Amino acid sequence: MKAMIKRLAVENLQPSETHAKAYSQRRVDMLAQSMLQHGQLEPLVINKKNTILSGVLRWEAAK
């Protein structure tokens, strides 16, 4: 499988149904602030259905 880099709107993504982790609002806010200062340094990993396989916390912070 070939990896691709695409820009997608955060509202077009959804977390995996198997993702059981819940993040505190404080943790989401801290990452959001860091992303505002430094940008998003690590991409999300999604499948063809725009389901997030890795990076749910980054997705929450970007919303």
Secondary structure, 3 states (H helix, E strand, C coil): CCCCCCCCCHHHCEECCCCCCCCCHHHHHHHHHHHHHHCCCCCCEECCCCEEEECHHHHHHHC
